[in-house]
Amino acid sequence: MKPARLWLVAVLLGSLLTLVPPAAAQEEGPRLQHTDIGWHANYFATKDLSGAVALSRTDRNINFDWGTGSPGPGVPADRFSVRWIRTIEFEGGNYRFTVVTDDGFRLYVDGRLILDKWIDQPSTTYTVDIGLVGGHHTVVAEYYENTGGAIAKLSWRRLTELGVEVIVDELSEGFTWGGPLSGQREAQVGWVGHTFYTRNARRTPENYGKWTPILPTAGNYQVYAFIPSRYANSRSVRYRIFHNGVRNDKVINQSWYSNQWVSLGTYYFDASNDGSEFVIVYDNTGEAYLSRYIAFDAVKFVKR
């Protein structure tokens, strides 16, 4: 080959090398840190998640009504259990998780137990509200079936933006009724069209309502109680707010209000979410026995 032709080939090769950089020098595209393809599910042929895994698969959703049948190959129709694990990207906000189960169910978010109904029961619906910062969170659901029908369903929805408010409704998992159920009455009034109420005791309490929030972060929260338009005429309802190891009391004349949120004050909560921070109301008001109604409706916590 003549020298001129050698020079031309060298120029062309040099141009190609500048147009196509080496693989090591190429820019990498964005990497997916979490590939959410559904729930990693392990099924056990026991009621307590013990022993060897009988069936492992990916479930797109937890939305099962198996009736009296088996969930899959190698799993019995009765006395089995399941553990689902999934890492999900949530937009920051306050969420309501809803569980329908027959029989037992437990729910964890980032290792924190937020629902514990590990009991034999007919088909029952539970809700629990929780605040989540934006980002990836690991959700673990555990279920067992004893005998008869088998149902396991889990869903959630975003209620409000994070930091706006956390509401504990009297129908949610965060509310506890104490005392004989004969003293608990309900009416289709109040927040979301429902409230519990009872008649008052005088000195010794007979019933109580307790609201336990799951708060996203520590800080100052203004606490409100919703007072419905009916079944709320006691003039001396004492709300006890337990927060950061401290108790504060606020007495409210419920008869002054109708379908409105009433402030109980602003307090610092450490957001330990271990059950030590809550609002509680007893039915002993000092008024004549059974002369007044006390409403137990929703309580909300607003970050300040």
VOGU-3710 file (C-alpha; in Angstrom, 3 decimals, decimal comma):
1> mkparlwlva> 0,000/0,000/0,000  1,226/3,455/-0,851  2,067/5,951/1,964  -0,829/8,296/0,990  -3,338/5,478/1,340  -1,868/4,459/4,714  -2,282/8,029/5,938  -5,965/8,094/4,798  -6,787/4,817/6,621  -5,165/6,107/9,804
11> vllgslltlv> -7,230/9,309/9,686  -10,460/7,361/9,170  -9,699/4,999/12,074  -8,900/7,950/14,337  -12,228/9,562/13,493  -14,116/6,377/14,335  -12,344/6,091/17,683  -13,380/9,629/18,627  -16,978/8,969/17,592  -17,301/5,720/19,621
21> ppaaaqeegp> -15,728/6,117/23,086  -14,549/3,046/24,975  -17,253/1,229/27,018  -15,574/2,200/30,270  -15,889/5,876/29,404  -19,586/5,767/28,440  -22,067/7,421/30,792  -24,275/5,057/32,786  -28,024/5,566/32,740  -30,100/5,924/35,912
31> rlqhtdigwh> -30,123/2,823/38,100  -33,313/1,519/39,655  -32,663/1,002/43,338  -35,971/-0,846/43,884  -37,773/-2,884/41,266  -41,311/-3,276/42,623  -42,843/-6,271/40,884  -45,165/-7,214/43,718  -45,107/-9,036/47,037  -42,463/-11,660/47,758
41> anyfatkdls> -44,637/-14,352/49,343  -43,625/-17,357/51,425  -46,394/-19,839/52,256  -46,058/-22,301/55,147  -47,951/-25,500/55,863  -48,237/-24,391/59,514  -50,263/-21,725/61,336  -47,261/-19,937/62,857  -44,903/-19,249/59,927  -42,648/-22,075/61,076
51> gavalsrtdr> -40,994/-24,945/59,247  -39,892/-25,141/55,644  -41,423/-22,872/53,030  -44,106/-24,855/51,208  -44,563/-22,372/48,360  -42,625/-19,262/47,318  -43,957/-16,912/44,650  -44,629/-13,287/43,734  -48,156/-12,020/44,420  -49,115/-8,869/42,561
61> ninfdwgtgs> -51,607/-7,882/45,268  -52,840/-9,134/48,619  -56,452/-9,540/47,633  -57,412/-13,125/48,316  -60,632/-14,920/49,131  -59,632/-18,571/48,997  -62,894/-19,786/50,512  -62,240/-23,334/51,702  -59,607/-23,995/49,033  -55,817/-24,021/49,014
71> pgpgvpadrf> -53,705/-20,965/48,073  -51,479/-23,087/45,838  -49,494/-26,280/45,318  -48,072/-27,784/48,489  -50,167/-25,585/50,816  -53,075/-27,122/52,755  -56,529/-25,533/52,676  -56,503/-25,159/56,480  -53,852/-24,340/59,076  -51,441/-22,492/56,821
81> svrwirtief> -49,697/-19,114/57,075  -48,135/-16,540/54,754  -45,544/-13,783/54,994  -45,567/-11,093/52,302  -42,697/-8,588/51,963  -42,560/-5,617/49,617  -40,576/-2,386/49,317  -42,844/0,369/48,013  -42,213/3,996/47,089  -44,720/6,234/48,868
91> eggnyrftvv> -45,391/9,902/48,337  -45,071/11,700/51,670  -48,402/11,875/53,477  -50,804/10,352/55,952  -52,090/6,953/54,846  -54,944/4,687/55,868  -54,209/0,966/55,592  -57,243/-1,316/55,385  -57,104/-5,026/56,172  -59,825/-7,620/55,675
101> tddgfrlyvd> -58,943/-10,924/57,290  -60,197/-14,365/58,285  -58,298/-15,439/60,455  -55,186/-13,710/61,881  -53,248/-10,765/60,443  -50,234/-8,652/61,411  -48,927/-5,603/59,554  -45,507/-3,954/59,836  -44,142/-0,795/58,213  -40,355/-0,385/58,368
111> grlildkwid> -40,203/-2,964/61,141  -42,859/-1,256/63,262  -45,930/-3,318/64,146  -48,971/-1,185/63,317  -51,703/-3,849/63,355  -51,778/-6,979/65,506  -54,899/-9,144/65,112  -53,295/-12,582/65,356  -56,498/-14,356/66,407  -59,136/-16,697/65,018
121> qpsttytvdi> -61,978/-14,547/63,691  -64,613/-14,363/60,979  -64,091/-11,927/58,116  -63,280/-8,622/59,847  -62,178/-5,226/58,521  -59,551/-3,100/60,293  -58,096/0,307/59,467  -54,959/1,971/60,788  -53,622/5,446/59,949  -49,910/6,221/59,712
131> glvgghhtvv> -47,760/9,119/58,515  -44,996/8,311/56,023  -42,197/10,505/54,719  -41,672/10,341/50,977  -39,462/7,504/49,756  -39,163/3,727/49,950  -40,734/1,853/52,853  -40,752/-1,857/53,583  -44,169/-3,336/54,298  -44,523/-6,809/55,801
141> aeyyentgga> -47,887/-8,562/56,098  -48,338/-11,836/57,994  -51,441/-14,015/57,866  -52,654/-17,340/59,142  -55,693/-19,472/58,422  -57,077/-21,935/60,935  -60,166/-23,654/59,533  -63,140/-22,736/57,362  -63,043/-19,757/55,018  -59,772/-17,961/54,307
151> iaklswrrlt> -59,584/-14,245/53,419  -56,556/-11,928/53,286  -56,815/-8,450/51,762  -54,643/-5,351/52,179  -55,040/-1,922/50,609  -54,159/1,686/51,423  -54,913/5,223/50,371  -53,349/8,607/50,998  -55,495/10,823/53,217  -53,605/14,109/53,469
161> elgvevivde> -50,203/15,632/52,858  -47,574/14,832/55,436  -47,429/17,311/58,267  -50,957/18,573/57,742  -52,779/16,268/60,143  -53,045/12,782/61,582  -56,620/11,823/62,416  -57,571/8,977/64,743  -61,208/8,223/64,040  -63,260/6,303/66,599
171> lsegftwggp> -63,717/3,537/64,011  -59,991/3,187/63,301  -57,505/0,797/64,872  -56,019/3,659/66,915  -59,187/4,011/69,013  -59,859/1,853/72,074  -63,117/1,600/74,022  -62,824/0,675/77,672  -65,672/-0,477/79,859  -68,758/-2,603/79,297
181> lsgqreaqvg> -69,994/-2,641/75,717  -73,500/-2,091/77,088  -72,385/1,448/77,877  -71,200/2,098/74,321  -73,775/3,574/72,000  -73,373/4,847/68,455  -75,123/7,316/66,173  -74,870/8,353/62,528  -73,623/11,868/63,291  -70,222/13,495/63,630
191> wvghtfytrn> -66,971/13,139/61,734  -67,507/10,935/58,654  -71,079/10,380/59,845  -70,427/8,284/62,954  -69,787/8,752/66,655  -69,731/6,693/69,836  -71,384/8,141/72,936  -72,395/7,193/76,458  -74,185/8,674/79,460  -72,007/10,127/82,167
201> arrtpenygk> -70,918/8,686/85,488  -70,537/11,016/88,463  -67,361/10,222/90,444  -66,148/6,754/89,502  -65,523/6,170/85,776  -67,361/3,347/84,052  -66,284/3,848/80,425  -63,492/5,543/78,527  -62,324/6,260/74,996  -58,647/6,349/74,033
211> wtpilptagn> -57,063/7,706/70,841  -53,480/6,572/70,071  -51,853/8,212/67,026  -48,968/7,031/64,855  -47,012/10,240/64,248  -44,398/10,621/61,478  -41,888/12,772/63,366  -41,300/14,267/66,781  -42,360/17,865/67,342  -45,137/20,155/68,484
221> yqvyafipsr> -48,645/19,065/67,555  -51,883/20,929/68,102  -54,507/18,460/69,258  -58,194/18,774/68,325  -61,332/16,866/69,295  -64,343/16,711/66,989  -67,634/17,452/68,744  -70,756/16,204/66,901  -74,086/17,995/66,726  -75,882/15,472/68,936
231> yansrsvryr> -75,169/13,249/71,947  -72,590/15,704/73,270  -74,117/17,902/75,983  -71,834/17,322/78,975  -70,382/20,556/80,292  -67,322/18,970/81,876  -65,510/16,483/79,636  -61,881/16,087/80,635  -59,455/15,228/77,816  -56,144/13,906/79,138
241> ifhngvrndk> -53,230/14,318/76,720  -50,208/12,082/77,373  -47,130/13,202/75,451  -43,355/12,867/75,885  -43,796/11,482/79,420  -46,066/14,377/80,467  -49,819/14,582/81,105  -51,914/17,675/80,418  -55,667/17,970/81,001  -58,148/20,080/79,066
251> vinqswysnq> -61,803/20,333/80,151  -64,283/20,949/77,326  -67,944/21,920/77,522  -69,197/19,760/74,662  -72,615/21,459/74,708  -71,032/24,651/73,329  -70,041/23,050/70,020  -71,749/21,418/67,053  -69,972/19,544/64,249  -66,650/21,281/64,747
261> wvslgtyyfd> -63,053/20,710/65,726  -62,139/22,084/69,155  -58,520/22,730/70,123  -57,150/20,946/73,180  -53,829/22,812/73,012  -50,377/22,326/71,498  -47,948/19,798/72,967  -44,590/18,212/72,202  -44,786/14,547/71,122  -41,669/12,395/70,812
271> asndgsefvi> -43,396/10,186/68,197  -42,068/7,011/69,812  -45,271/5,320/68,587  -45,014/2,708/71,335  -48,457/3,398/72,809  -47,233/5,821/75,470  -48,648/8,941/73,770  -52,403/9,221/73,504  -55,561/11,150/74,394  -58,055/9,593/76,810
281> vydntgeayl> -61,512/10,608/78,068  -63,298/9,012/81,031  -67,040/9,320/81,529  -66,975/10,632/85,122  -67,838/14,322/84,776  -69,058/15,231/88,272  -72,531/15,946/86,881  -75,632/14,147/88,100  -75,449/10,445/87,255  -76,669/9,599/83,727
291> sryiafdavk> -77,838/13,186/83,180  -75,546/14,020/80,244  -74,212/12,577/77,003  -70,472/12,375/76,236  -69,388/11,996/72,602  -66,278/10,031/71,604  -65,585/11,162/68,049  -62,367/11,734/66,091  -59,171/13,342/67,462  -56,572/14,919/65,176
301> fvkr> -52,944/15,944/65,609  -51,655/18,846/63,498  -47,892/19,455/63,197  -46,884/22,997/64,115
//
